[in-house]
Each structure stands twice: as C-alpha cells, then as structure tokens.
Amino acid sequence: MIKSKNADNPYLYLLEVFDMVYSRVAEGKGKERHANGERFENQLICTITRKHGHGFTRGQMEKKLDELRKFKNKQDEINEMLDIIAYGCADVIVMMEEK
C-alpha cells in the first residue's frame, strides 16, 4: 500500500502512513460512522476526551490493540492500527488545547 520510496526524503513512509490515517478518518470509516458533518476536533472522539479525560482515548487505543489478535486478514490489522493512530491524534489535539 505504500506508494513510493524517495531517497531524498527518508520519512516518506511515515508521511504516507499519516495520509492513510487521514483518508480513513476523513473519507472512510470515520466520516461514514462518526463525523456527522463536524470538524474532527468537534467529533465525539475529541468531545468525549474533553469531558472524561485522556483515559477515554487511551482506553480505546488499548482496546483496539487487544482486538488486533482476532484479525486473520493483514488489511484488517492495518485498518485497526490506523484507527489507533487516529485516537492518538485526538488525544494530542485535546492535550494541545489544555496548554
């Protein structure tokens, strides 16, 4: 799924993974199930974190890590990891607001 290698940018793979997270949240599962037309920082993933604390997002990440073992398909595992990263991004957004 990684599109290309670029010797001039040793972090291109990282950028491509973040692009996959963005696509999953903004165009895929996240948009379909959770967005309700709201900006990411106004969606439940962030508003619940503001209300109940960082344990929410970190608990969701832990739950998803535990669920990884049930997948038999590599793409399902990748998608679950992308979701974990999205929860981490929400956690960081709320942390940055708190400073």
Secondary structure, 3 states (H helix, E strand, C coil): CCCCCCCCCCCHHHHHHHHHHHHHHHCCHHHHHHHCCCCHHHCHHHHHHHHHCHHHHHHHHHHHHHHHHHCCCHHHHHHHHHHHHHHHHHHHHHHHHHC
